[in-house]
Structure formats: C-alpha cells, structure tokens
Amino acid sequence: MIDVTTALIRDTFREAFARKIFWGLFGLSTLMILFFLFIMKIDIVEGATATLSLFGRDNGRAMQVDRLVKGVYGGIATFLYTWGMALSVFASSGLIPSVLEPGRIELILSKPLSRTHLLLGRFVGNVAVVALNTAYLVLGVWIIFGVKTNIWGRQFLWSILTTVFIFAVLLTVVVLIGVLFESAALATMVTVGLMIVSPILAQTSTMMRLLSSETARDAWRLLYQVLPKVYDVGRMTLDLVRSQQVESLQPVYTSAMFGAAVLGAAIYVFTRRDF
C-alpha cells in the first residue's frame, strides 16, 4: 500500500516536472530569494531606512530591526496567501483532468489499484509539489534574515503550514470539478472565485446591518459557514507571523470540514463513473 502511494506521488511529481509546473513555481521562489539576498547586502542597521523604502515604508528614520523583519515576514506571508495561492491553483488545475484523458485512464484503471487510492494519491502528490515549493521559499527567506540579523523568528514558519493547509482545501474543489467536468479552466475559475468571495463573506457583521431581509441574512450566514474561510485563515497567518494571539481556530475547523466533504464527493463521483 505504501509503495503504491509513493508511486502515485512520484508520478504526480514527474508530470509536474514534464509540464514545467514545478520548475515554474521553483523559479519564482528562487527569484524572490535572490531578491532578498540582494537587498540584504545593505547593512541592516545603517541601511534600515533604505531597506524600508523598498517596501513603501520610508518614514525618514530607522526602525527597530525586529520590527523590520516582522514587517517583511508579514509581506511575504501575504504574497504567498494571495498571488502565490492563485498561481498554485492555476498550475495544479490540469493535473487531475490529465489523468482522465482517454487511453490514459483506461490504462491506469487496468492495474490492481482502487479508484479511491488513485484519486487520493494524486491529491497528496499535488499538495506535496506545492508544499515543497512553499517550504523552499519560506525557509530560504527565513535563513537569509536569520543569518543577517541574528533574529530567528520561528513564527514565520507558521506560514508554511497555513498556506499548504488552505491550498489543500482549495485543491479539493479543483479535484471535484476535474472529476465532474474534466476542465482545468473551469476548476481554476471556480476555485479562484471562492478566494475572491471569501473576504466579502467575512464581513458578516457589516452585512447583517445592511441586509433588510432575514432570509438574506440567513443565506449570508450559511454561505459564510459552509464555504472555506480563505480570508480568515489568512488573517490568522498574519497574527501568527506577528506573534499576536489568534482569536479562534473555527476557520480552520470549518475549512477542513468543507475540504473533507468536497473530497469525499469527488471520490464518490469518481468511483461511479464509467470510463
């Protein structure tokens, strides 16, 4: 069982390499690491003001080193959670439909392998590709700033876990759309749509005052509770990176439940499809 799962994950990596997906993500992460290597040649004390100006925060005076580092950490975490996440979804959207291509799916299903195992192995392999690139970027930047400033803010490493977690939740949507419609474009649109809608739905207290109908309020609450809390988990990531207290873990629980339900639906559909 372990050997089969490992083979499925390895196959996903091979396809990611072949489609240049892995190298694209790896290249972008490397460029960002090189960027920070370049700007950190500036002395962190004497050049603090110059460094801050690169991030649009030049207030005419140097600020404390630890505050600077935390600010950069927060910026990188935000980047990963927005553009990095969207790029990862776009890059991963074709890895599920490609398995269902005529000729390939028949060959795979002819092997002594359950459909559930096949889909889960593909899912785990996809998550592993993104997790490896995320860890590479975060650890690279963390080591650079740690060596230069001697400030090893371990709280920044939380961004690896939260980013990979919410990507895994969103990937379940990609898997379900891929199994239902075999369309990478549709899977990308629906998943990115959830990312866009999340910060809007998170304004629940404001909308409860603006909506005049109780039915509309109930519908808003339902959508907020059911859909993944991309925005809320993003705020939680920033709180962790900035060493602030996290108010609630409910966004994590509800998002995990959403992902489990959607992945279960994808497995159900896949096991009953005729190929």
Phi and psi in degrees as a GROMACS rama.xvg file:
@    title "Ramachandran Plot"
@    xaxis  label "Phi"
@    yaxis  label "Psi"
@TYPE xy
-65.7456  -39.6087  ILE-2
-63.6831  -39.7963  ASP-3
-66.5329  -44.1486  VAL-4
-61.8533  -42.4678  THR-5
-61.8583  -39.276  THR-6
-65.317  -39.4497  ALA-7
-64.5998  -43.1111  LEU-8
-65.1348  -41.4316  ILE-9
-62.8756  -38.6843  ARG-10
-64.4013  -38.3457  ASP-11
-64.5659  -40.9167  THR-12
-64.112  -41.6921  PHE-13
-61.0955  -42.3882  ARG-14
-67.9241  -37.5919  GLU-15
-62.3461  -38.4546  ALA-16
-66.4216  -45.2689  PHE-17
-64.0551  -37.905  ALA-18
-84.7594  5.35946  ARG-19
64.0698  15.2035  LYS-20
-68.0348  -49.6313  ILE-21
-62.0053  -44.4958  PHE-22
-67.9756  -32.3  TRP-23
-64.48  -48.3767  GLY-24
-64.8629  -42.3595  LEU-25
-62.7772  -40.4855  PHE-26
-65.002  -43.0957  GLY-27
-64.5139  -41.0938  LEU-28
-63.3372  -40.5998  SER-29
-64.3331  -40.9798  THR-30
-60.3488  -40.9409  LEU-31
-67.1047  -40.6155  MET-32
-63.2325  -42.4936  ILE-33
-64.2125  -35.258  LEU-34
-61.1965  -45.3255  PHE-35
-71.2431  -32.479  PHE-36
-61.3274  -38.8646  LEU-37
-67.8869  -50.3929  PHE-38
-71.6741  -23.7602  ILE-39
-80.4062  1.61868  MET-40
-69.9815  -22.0281  LYS-41
-67.4778  135.133  ILE-42
-59.4676  130.162  ASP-43
-67.7788  -21.8481  ILE-44
-94.405  -56.2598  VAL-45
-69.7918  -27.857  GLU-46
-105.805  21.8699  GLY-47
-59.8967  -42.442  ALA-48
-64.7241  -41.1851  THR-49
-64.104  -40.4807  ALA-50
-65.2293  -41.8424  THR-51
-63.7358  -33.4748  LEU-52
-63.8873  -26.9269  SER-53
-65.3457  -25.3813  LEU-54
-103.164  14.3407  PHE-55
71.077  27.4656  GLY-56
-127.218  34.446  ARG-57
-79.873  104.821  ASP-58
-106.717  16.9342  ASN-59
82.9468  1.43143  GLY-60
-148.89  153.442  ARG-61
-73.977  147.23  ALA-62
-114.651  170.283  MET-63
-62.0445  146.178  GLN-64
-61.8875  -42.977  VAL-65
-64.9455  -33.088  ASP-66
-69.484  -38.8191  ARG-67
-61.1146  -47.5152  LEU-68
-62.5862  -43.9952  VAL-69
-63.4462  -36.1501  LYS-70
-63.9552  -41.9533  GLY-71
-66.2332  -42.972  VAL-72
-57.3992  -44.7692  TYR-73
-62.8387  -38.9509  GLY-74
-65.2577  -41.3961  GLY-75
-67.4001  -42.0716  ILE-76
-60.6671  -40.4196  ALA-77
-65.2307  -41.9759  THR-78
-60.7124  -46.5713  PHE-79
-60.2714  -37.5955  LEU-80
-80.8518  -13.0314  TYR-81
-112.531  -80.5937  THR-82
-66.7051  -39.4616  TRP-83
-63.4653  -40.4527  GLY-84
-66.2754  -46.4253  MET-85
-61.5662  -40.7566  ALA-86
-65.1913  -39.4358  LEU-87
-65.4542  -40.5505  SER-88
-63.2659  -45.2072  VAL-89
-61.3695  -43.4094  PHE-90
-68.2712  -30.8276  ALA-91
-90.9507  -11.6262  SER-92
-63.3581  -26.186  SER-93
-91.039  -6.37675  GLY-94
-74.5977  -22.9429  LEU-95
-86.5253  -52.0106  ILE-96
-57.9979  -28.5097  PRO-97
-64.3838  -29.5783  SER-98
-69.1522  -28.3152  VAL-99
-89.3203  6.52255  LEU-100
-62.9058  140.286  GLU-101
-56.1203  135.239  PRO-102
96.3311  -46.7064  GLY-103
-75.4797  -44.1811  ARG-104
-66.91  -36.4774  ILE-105
-64.3525  -38.92  GLU-106
-65.6695  -42.3136  LEU-107
-66.6163  -43.7566  ILE-108
-71.356  -15.6447  LEU-109
-75.5544  -12.158  SER-110
-86.5089  157.736  LYS-111
-73.1404  72.3472  PRO-112
-143.609  127.064  LEU-113
-71.203  151.778  SER-114
-65.6429  -36.5867  ARG-115
-61.2812  -45.2105  THR-116
-62.7077  -40.2801  HIS-117
-61.9006  -48.3762  LEU-118
-67.8815  -41.8154  LEU-119
-66.1814  -38.8629  LEU-120
-63.7767  -39.9618  GLY-121
-65.152  -41.2131  ARG-122
-63.5399  -48.6482  PHE-123
-63.4086  -40.417  VAL-124
-62.724  -39.4007  GLY-125
-64.6536  -43.9474  ASN-126
-62.2122  -39.2883  VAL-127
-63.1593  -38.3207  ALA-128
-60.0483  -47.9408  VAL-129
-71.0128  -38.7738  VAL-130
-62.1172  -40.4986  ALA-131
-63.3452  -43.7024  LEU-132
-68.7559  -38.6059  ASN-133
-63.9491  -45.5633  THR-134
-63.4685  -38.5432  ALA-135
-60.6609  -45.6465  TYR-136
-67.979  -50.8716  LEU-137
-63.8137  -46.8324  VAL-138
-65.2355  -36.5599  LEU-139
-62.021  -49.5358  GLY-140
-65.2187  -39.7395  VAL-141
-61.4579  -43.4544  TRP-142
-66.7984  -41.0404  ILE-143
-58.7838  -50.8349  ILE-144
-70.1972  -33.4919  PHE-145
-65.5033  -44.4905  GLY-146
-66.5083  -40.8512  VAL-147
-74.7576  -39.7226  LYS-148
-106.087  -12.4376  THR-149
62.1734  24.8605  ASN-150
-113.325  109.885  ILE-151
-103.698  81.1527  TRP-152
-75.3715  91.1044  GLY-153
-64.2186  -19.5523  ARG-154
-63.2665  -23.9775  GLN-155
-63.9899  -27.9313  PHE-156
-68.6386  -16.8346  LEU-157
-60.4921  -27.7958  TRP-158
-63.6612  -25.4717  SER-159
-64.8116  -49.9336  ILE-160
-64.5784  -47.7258  LEU-161
-69.2287  -37.9178  THR-162
-66.2835  -45.5666  THR-163
-65.7149  -37.6828  VAL-164
-61.2058  -51.6333  PHE-165
-69.781  -29.8025  ILE-166
-64.0579  -42.5513  PHE-167
-61.0198  -38.8397  ALA-168
-63.7464  -46.8508  VAL-169
-67.281  -31.7683  LEU-170
-64.2513  -29.2482  LEU-171
-61.0807  -33.7478  THR-172
-67.8515  -42.3756  VAL-173
-59.021  -42.1894  VAL-174
-64.3944  -46.3344  VAL-175
-63.1254  -46.3272  LEU-176
-63.8622  -38.8435  ILE-177
-63.6857  -40.529  GLY-178
-70.1477  -38.1947  VAL-179
-74.969  -45.3066  LEU-180
-120.568  -9.16444  PHE-181
54.6209  38.1695  GLU-182
-123.761  114.591  SER-183
-68.9357  -37.4243  ALA-184
-63.7293  -46.1682  ALA-185
-65.187  -39.935  LEU-186
-60.9278  -40.6448  ALA-187
-65.8489  -45.2582  THR-188
-62.3768  -44.929  MET-189
-65.2922  -43.4409  VAL-190
-68.1341  -45.219  THR-191
-64.0083  -34.458  VAL-192
-59.6795  -40.1625  GLY-193
-63.8931  -37.3189  LEU-194
-65.7958  -37.5567  MET-195
-72.5302  -38.8179  ILE-196
-72.3559  -29.8109  VAL-197
-55.1312  -49.6649  SER-198
-66.4393  -24.4234  PRO-199
-72.8619  -47.3039  ILE-200
-65.2843  -25.7823  LEU-201
-67.8245  -16.9359  ALA-202
-83.5287  51.0574  GLN-203
-63.8987  -46.6213  THR-204
-61.2891  -38.6394  SER-205
-66.9916  -44.7421  THR-206
-68.4723  -28.8455  MET-207
-63.8076  -28.3293  MET-208
-83.2329  -30.199  ARG-209
-83.9859  -34.9347  LEU-210
-74.8908  130.217  LEU-211
-90.1105  -21.7395  SER-212
-97.754  134.891  SER-213
-66.9508  -31.7553  GLU-214
-62.9242  -42.4109  THR-215
-65.6161  -38.6829  ALA-216
-64.1554  -42.9209  ARG-217
-63.5515  -40.1258  ASP-218
-64.1615  -40.3276  ALA-219
-63.9544  -46.0281  TRP-220
-61.343  -41.0272  ARG-221
-62.9447  -46.7937  LEU-222
-61.8718  -40.6915  LEU-223
-64.6631  -40.8047  TYR-224
-72.0861  -35.5725  GLN-225
-81.5396  -45.0046  VAL-226
-75.5041  156.829  LEU-227
-64.2202  142.675  PRO-228
-91.5327  67.4626  LYS-229
-61.4445  -45.5324  VAL-230
-65.7286  -44.5735  TYR-231
-66.2413  -40.7743  ASP-232
-67.5153  -31.8048  VAL-233
-63.6195  -43.2946  GLY-234
-63.402  -38.5247  ARG-235
-62.1437  -38.9471  MET-236
-60.826  -45.4157  THR-237
-63.3289  -38.932  LEU-238
-61.5281  -42.8279  ASP-239
-65.549  -43.9938  LEU-240
-63.1608  -36.3928  VAL-241
-89.6673  9.74852  ARG-242
61.3451  33.0598  SER-243
-100.051  158.219  GLN-244
-73.357  135.091  GLN-245
-82.8453  127.449  VAL-246
-68.8497  -45.2855  GLU-247
-154.891  148.178  SER-248
-97.0904  6.89322  LEU-249
-56.78  -40.9545  GLN-250
-57.1992  -33.9497  PRO-251
-69.1427  -46.9001  VAL-252
-61.9549  -48.8407  TYR-253
-68.3786  -36.0701  THR-254
-67.0301  -39.126  SER-255
-64.951  -39.0437  ALA-256
-65.1239  -40.6051  MET-257
-60.0546  -48.1298  PHE-258
-61.2547  -41.5531  GLY-259
-64.1679  -41.4347  ALA-260
-66.0142  -43.8993  ALA-261
-67.9764  -41.7176  VAL-262
-65.6039  -37.9962  LEU-263
-62.5129  -40.0714  GLY-264
-64.4305  -39.8342  ALA-265
-63.7157  -41.7298  ALA-266
-64.4731  -41.8702  ILE-267
-60.0245  -46.8756  TYR-268
-65.2531  -43.061  VAL-269
-65.4184  -38.6137  PHE-270
-71.3244  -15.7334  THR-271
-111.176  3.04713  ARG-272
-81.1232  146.563  ARG-273
-95.8049  131.878  ASP-274
